[in-house]
């Protein structure tokens, strides 16, 4: 069994910052990549940022220069530092992990989501 637990969401004013964290736990052999997706009301879930085991990152164009993804491999944890937040960043943010479980092969796992609201 693998679990992803997110934390760090909340309400912030435009221009403010938030830091999201996601910890993967359970029967994990190794993690290939971790990332953050978001889904706003009435919209499809979209990739925000992703980082693989080599530290290679990719970002959605809408967050480049404002968001930074990082990873602590020893702790199976991924972070998303979000600066200069805008109202259009409001969404539920989901953590994702592409990993090999012990005895279960390679699969995608998702966290439960954390709400980020940017509003004055």
N, C-alpha and C positions, 0 to 999 in steps of 0.2 A: 504494500500500500504506500502510495506517495501522496504527500500533501503539500500544497503551496499556501502560505499564509501571508497576506499583505497587511501593511499598516502605513499610516502616515497621511491618509486623505483628510479632507476637511474643507472649511470655508475660508477663502482668502480674498483680499481685495485685489483689483487689477493692479499689475505691477509687482505684486508680492511673490513670495517663494514658498514652495513646499518640497518635502523630500519623502518619496515613497520607498518602502522597503518590502522585500519579499523573500521569505525563507522557504527553501525546499527541504522536506524531511521525509524519512521513511526508508524503504528498501531501494536505495539508489546506488547504482554501480558507478556511473559517471554522467556528467551533464555536458551535453554538446553546446547548447545555447540557451540563454534566458532572455526574456524580453517583456516589454509592456505594450499592451494594446488598450484602446479606449473605445467606448461606445456612447455616443450622445443620443438623447431621445429622438426617435424617428430616423436614426442613421445606422449604417452598417458599422460593425466593429472594424477598426483600422489599426494598423501597426503604428506605434509611436516611436519605439526604439528597440534595438536588439543588439546583443553582444554574445559572441561565441567564446569557446574555451581558449582561443588564442588572443582574445581581447579585441577582435575586429568588431567594429560597431557600424550600424547603419541607422539612420533617422528619417522620419517623415520630413518632407520639405518644410512643413508648417511649424516644426519645432526646432529646426537647425539653428544653432547659435543661442538658443534659450534653455534647452534641456540637455542634460548630460547623464548618460547611463554608465554605471560602473558595476563591478562584480567582485565579490570576495569568494574565490573558489574554495578556500578552506572551510568557509562557513555555509557554502551552498546558498549564498545570498546575492540578490541583485538589487541595486538602488536606482532611483530615478530622481535626480535633482532638477527641479522645475523652477526656473527663474523667469522674471518678466511675464508673469501669467496674464492671460487675456480671457475675457468672458467666453470666447469660443473654445477655450481649453476645457470648459465644463463638460464633464462626462464621468462615467464609471470606468475606472482604470483597472485592467485585468493583468495579472502576472501570468506569464507563460514559460514553460520549461520543456525543452526538447531533450529527453534524457533516456539513458539505458537503465531500466530497473533490474534489480537482481532477480533473474529468472523470468522476467516479463518482456524482455526485448526493448526496442526503441519505441517510445511513444511520446505524444504531446500531453502535457498536463496544464490545467488552468486553476488559478486561484478563484476565490469567491467574488472578488471585485471590491474596490474601495472608491467611494464617491469623492470627486474633486469638484468643488463649486467655486467659480471665480465671479464675484459680484461685489458691488459697492453697497 
